[in-house]
Amino acid sequence: MNSISIPKQEWDEKLIQSLSSHEIYAPLENDFSCDYVKLEADTVTEIVYNKPKPVTPLKKFFLPVKENVTSIAAPGNPVAIIGTPNCDVMALAFLDEIYLDQEYTDPAYRQRRENTTIISTDCLSIREHCHCTSYGIDPTGNDHSDISLAVIEDQVILTVHGPKGEAFIQSLGIIVTVEPEKGLMQSLGEMHSSVLEQLKEQNKGLPGYEETGKLISANGMESWKKYASTCVSCGACSAICPTCSCFLLIDKPGFEKVRQLDTCQYPGFERVAGGEDALNELPERFRNRYMCKYVWKPEKYQLKACTGCGRCIETCIGQINKNELILELSK
């Protein structure tokens, strides 16, 4: 679909006007990080565009840490999430495969997805652990989002990818559409090429997704023991991963069933009523997560269970770098 261009000042004004009818979230910077915040009129101009990546993965909007699945609240105002990086957009597409399965659709997840417009942003810079392109994911433009966006030279370039994106643009009252100037698109294309080169250089030698799965399948326990030696089973890697979605279902009085997100890195994750636990040993739990990401899930789903965001590396208390592990296996 063709792109359109709108002055950033006008874009900001349209967003401020839409706050009365939409809940809009976007990444804002603070003293420590950059993360999603619900926008107010005075914070719209502070939205961070074209930078990877919010601390919190996109899944938090669709899979709350804890919820009663027997009582689904009616949807409120439509939601728009602006500034999502493409690694998160592709992670959400993967979760869609699980939770929007035709036979076993999750009604709470579906309701949130239908009520939310995803506006992705081109990454025009990289961070230390970004490696999306190693797994075939482009950091710029994404037709799995409803709208993709880039800001350059005080112009907002929008590309609409579907009916939900069209509806959001119309709700903003953007009627006159102007194609971006050729010079502007050329500059944007050069930035895209620069980002791709930076990612290629940064992740030189890192195997692709399928090759990684083969390496992990063939690996003995020694590497898992080595890298698990500093793991403290905190579960941060799984909790912050944009595709991890394991949960407990807790029965409570009054036919209340609470879904609570869980992680395979917690001790007791696979403990059964008789006391047996296939993942009792830490190296086994550690290996389980990699097997799930790169071997077992690809056997069932079309999209990738790791999108190269690098959050698991950044959040690890034990300073475990999964890319270093994979590079070691490839030697």
C-alpha positions in Angstrom: 0.0 0.0 0.0 1.2 3.5 -0.7 2.5 5.7 2.1 1.1 9.0 3.1 2.9 11.9 4.8 1.6 14.3 7.5 3.4 17.1 9.4 4.3 15.9 12.9 2.7 18.9 14.5 -0.6 18.0 12.8 -0.2 14.3 13.7 0.3 15.3 17.4 -2.8 17.5 17.3 -4.9 14.7 15.8 -3.7 12.3 18.5 -4.6 14.8 21.3 -8.1 15.2 19.8 -8.5 11.4 19.7 -7.7 11.0 23.5 -11.4 11.6 24.3 -12.5 8.5 22.3 -9.4 6.2 22.5 -6.9 4.9 25.0 -3.6 5.5 23.4 -0.3 4.0 24.6 3.2 4.9 23.4 6.8 4.6 24.6 8.1 7.6 26.6 11.6 8.0 28.0 12.3 8.4 31.7 15.5 8.6 33.7 16.1 4.9 33.5 14.5 3.5 30.4 11.9 3.8 27.7 8.5 2.1 28.2 4.8 2.3 27.2 2.7 4.9 29.0 -0.9 5.8 28.6 -0.9 9.2 26.9 -2.3 12.4 28.2 -2.6 15.6 26.2 0.7 17.0 27.6 2.7 13.8 26.8 1.8 13.3 23.1 4.7 15.4 21.9 7.1 13.2 24.0 6.4 9.9 22.2 9.6 8.1 21.3 9.6 7.1 17.6 12.0 4.9 15.6 14.1 3.7 18.6 14.3 0.1 19.8 12.7 -0.9 22.1 10.3 -0.4 25.0 11.3 -2.3 28.2 7.9 -4.1 28.4 6.9 -6.5 25.6 3.7 -5.9 23.6 2.2 -9.1 25.1 1.4 -7.3 28.4 -1.6 -5.6 26.7 -3.1 -8.9 25.7 -2.0 -11.3 28.4 -2.3 -9.7 31.8 -0.1 -11.3 34.5 -3.3 -12.3 36.3 -6.9 -12.4 35.3 -10.2 -14.2 36.1 -11.0 -15.9 32.8 -14.6 -16.8 33.8 -15.5 -13.1 34.0 -14.5 -11.1 30.9 -15.1 -7.4 31.2 -16.9 -5.6 28.4 -14.5 -3.7 26.1 -14.0 0.0 26.9 -12.8 2.7 24.5 -10.8 1.5 21.5 -7.1 1.1 22.2 -4.2 2.2 20.0 -0.6 1.3 20.7 1.9 3.5 18.9 5.6 2.8 18.6 5.8 -1.0 18.7 9.1 -2.4 17.2 8.7 -5.1 14.6 10.2 -7.7 16.8 7.2 -7.3 19.1 4.8 -7.1 16.2 6.0 -10.5 15.0 5.9 -11.9 18.5 2.2 -10.8 18.7 1.5 -12.5 15.4 3.0 -15.7 16.9 0.8 -15.4 20.0 -2.2 -14.9 17.6 -1.4 -18.4 16.2 -1.9 -19.8 19.7 -4.7 -17.8 21.2 -6.8 -17.2 18.0 -6.7 -20.8 16.9 -10.0 -21.5 15.2 -10.8 -24.5 17.4 -9.6 -23.1 20.7 -9.9 -19.3 20.5 -9.3 -17.5 23.7 -12.2 -15.1 24.1 -10.4 -12.6 26.4 -7.4 -12.4 24.1 -9.6 -12.1 21.0 -11.6 -9.3 22.6 -8.4 -7.3 23.4 -7.0 -7.9 19.9 -10.2 -6.8 18.2 -10.3 -3.6 20.3 -6.7 -2.6 19.7 -4.9 -0.9 16.8 -1.2 -1.7 16.5 0.9 1.1 15.0 4.5 -0.2 14.5 7.5 2.1 14.1 10.6 1.6 11.9 13.8 1.0 14.0 16.3 3.6 12.7 18.9 2.6 15.2 19.9 -0.5 17.1 20.7 -1.6 20.6 23.5 -3.9 21.7 21.5 -7.1 21.8 19.1 -6.6 18.9 19.3 -9.5 16.4 15.9 -9.6 14.6 17.5 -9.9 11.1 19.4 -13.0 12.1 15.9 -14.6 12.3 14.6 -13.1 9.1 12.7 -10.2 10.7 12.9 -6.8 9.1 13.3 -3.9 11.6 11.4 -1.6 9.2 7.8 -1.7 8.0 5.5 -4.5 9.0 2.2 -5.6 7.4 1.4 -7.6 10.5 0.7 -4.3 12.2 -2.4 -2.2 11.3 -0.3 0.9 10.5 3.5 1.3 10.2 5.1 4.6 10.9 8.4 6.5 10.6 9.2 10.1 11.6 11.8 11.9 9.6 12.5 15.6 9.1 9.3 16.6 11.1 7.2 14.5 8.8 5.2 11.4 9.9 5.2 8.8 7.1 2.2 6.3 7.5 1.5 3.1 5.7 -1.9 1.5 6.4 -2.0 -2.3 6.2 -5.6 -3.1 6.8 -9.2 -2.1 7.7 -8.4 -1.5 11.3 -5.6 0.9 10.3 -7.9 2.6 7.8 -10.6 3.1 10.6 -8.0 4.6 12.9 -6.8 7.1 10.3 -10.4 8.1 9.6 -11.1 8.5 13.3 -8.2 10.9 13.5 -9.9 13.0 10.7 -6.9 12.6 8.4 -8.7 13.2 5.0 -6.1 14.8 2.8 -3.4 12.3 2.0 -0.1 13.5 0.5 2.5 11.1 -0.8 5.9 11.7 0.9 8.5 13.6 -1.2 10.9 11.4 -3.1 13.8 12.9 -1.3 12.2 12.1 2.1 11.7 8.5 1.0 15.2 8.2 -0.3 16.6 9.4 3.1 14.4 6.9 4.9 15.6 4.1 2.6 19.2 5.0 3.3 18.5 4.9 7.1 16.9 1.5 6.6 20.0 0.2 4.8 22.2 1.6 7.5 20.3 -0.2 10.2 20.4 -3.5 8.3 24.2 -3.2 7.9 24.7 -2.4 11.6 22.6 -5.5 12.6 24.6 -7.7 10.1 27.9 -6.5 11.5 26.8 -6.8 15.2 25.5 -10.3 14.8 28.2 -11.6 12.4 28.3 -15.4 12.7 25.1 -15.8 14.6 23.2 -18.8 13.0 19.7 -18.4 11.7 16.6 -19.6 13.4 16.3 -23.1 11.8 20.1 -23.7 12.1 19.9 -22.7 15.8 17.2 -25.3 16.4 19.4 -28.0 14.9 22.4 -27.0 17.0 20.3 -27.0 20.2 18.8 -30.4 19.4 22.2 -31.9 18.9 23.8 -30.4 22.0 24.7 -32.5 25.0 24.2 -31.4 28.6 27.7 -30.0 29.2 26.9 -26.6 27.6 23.6 -26.4 29.5 25.3 -27.1 32.8 28.0 -24.5 32.0 25.6 -21.7 31.1 23.0 -22.6 33.8 25.7 -22.3 36.5 24.9 -18.6 37.0 21.1 -19.0 36.5 19.1 -18.2 39.7 15.7 -19.4 38.3 14.2 -15.9 38.6 12.2 -16.4 35.4 12.9 -12.9 34.2 13.9 -14.2 30.7 10.6 -15.9 30.2 8.5 -13.2 31.9 9.9 -10.5 29.6 10.0 -12.6 26.4 7.4 -11.3 23.9 6.4 -14.8 22.9 6.4 -16.8 26.2 2.9 -17.4 27.4 2.8 -20.3 29.8 0.3 -19.9 32.6 -1.2 -21.5 35.7 -5.0 -21.9 35.9 -6.0 -21.6 39.6 -9.4 -22.6 40.8 -11.0 -20.4 43.4 -14.4 -20.5 45.3 -17.4 -19.3 43.3 -16.2 -20.9 40.1 -13.5 -18.3 39.7 -10.6 -19.4 37.5 -7.6 -17.2 37.6 -5.1 -17.4 34.8 -1.6 -16.4 36.0 1.4 -16.2 33.8 4.1 -18.7 34.6 7.6 -19.5 33.5 9.4 -22.8 32.8 12.4 -21.5 34.7 10.6 -21.6 38.1 11.4 -24.6 40.3 8.3 -26.8 40.3 7.0 -25.7 36.9 6.5 -29.4 35.8 5.9 -30.9 39.3 2.9 -33.2 39.2 0.6 -34.4 42.1 2.7 -37.4 42.8 5.8 -35.3 43.3 7.6 -36.2 40.1 9.3 -33.3 38.3 10.8 -33.7 34.9 12.5 -30.3 35.2 13.7 -30.6 38.8 17.4 -30.1 37.8 18.3 -26.5 36.9 20.3 -27.4 33.7 17.2 -29.3 32.5 14.9 -26.3 33.0 17.5 -24.1 31.3 17.6 -26.4 28.3 13.9 -26.7 28.2 13.4 -23.0 27.4 15.8 -23.2 24.4 14.2 -26.4 23.1 10.8 -24.8 23.4 11.8 -21.7 21.5 13.8 -23.2 18.7 12.7 -26.8 18.4 9.3 -27.7 19.7 7.3 -24.6 18.8 8.5 -24.5 15.2 7.2 -28.0 14.9 3.6 -26.7 15.6 3.5 -23.1 14.5 4.4 -21.2 11.4 6.0 -18.1 12.9 9.1 -17.9 15.0 9.0 -18.2 18.8 12.1 -16.0 19.1 12.1 -12.6 17.3 15.6 -11.4 18.3 14.6 -8.6 20.6 17.4 -9.4 23.1 15.3 -8.6 26.2 16.2 -12.0 27.8 19.9 -11.1 27.6 19.3 -7.6 29.0 17.2 -8.7 31.9 19.2 -11.7 33.1 20.5 -11.4 36.6 23.0 -14.2 36.0 24.4 -12.3 32.9 23.7 -15.2 30.6 23.9 -14.2 27.0 22.0 -16.7 24.8 23.7 -15.4 21.7 27.1 -16.3 23.1 25.8 -19.8 23.9 24.5 -20.2 20.4 27.7 -18.9 18.8 29.6 -21.4 21.0 27.4 -24.3 19.7 28.0 -23.2 16.1 31.8 -23.5 16.3 
